[in-house]
Amino acid sequence: ATPALTEFVNEHLRVENRQLKEKMEVGEEKIAFLGRQMQSLLAESQQSHVDEMIRTTEDERFQMIIRESREEILRSRAEAASLHRKLQAALAAKTEVEERLRLEGQKVSDSRLLEGIAGLKSALIS
């Protein structure tokens, strides 16, 4: 092996070594870039998961509010029906009292009749 051949081989190896180093640097940059992209995607995925959990929680809260509102409406309807029945009974009693008074020939002033009705109303409310 001549010194010129040795030098040629060494120079060729240096060039190859430099090219390999450049390729490794490019590969490392690509790996770092992909790593950053993966971290970004993971963060987005985690945020998306958190957002979905928040939406689910909000949906559950709204469903609970809707359920409670429906229950309150049903209670109010039942209470209204009960008050309606009591009012009908009071009106029937008033009509009966008016009819008895008419039959007995007594005259009752309107104010006295209104006092009686007010008394019936207060009895119904309690």
Secondary structure, 3 states (H helix, E strand, C coil): CCHHHHHHHHHHHHHHHHHHHHHHHHHHHHHHHHHHHHHHHHHHHHHHHHHHHHHHHHHHHHHHHHHHHHHHHHHHHHHHHHHHHHHHHHHHHHHHHHHHHHHHCCCCCHHHHHHHHHHHHHHHHC
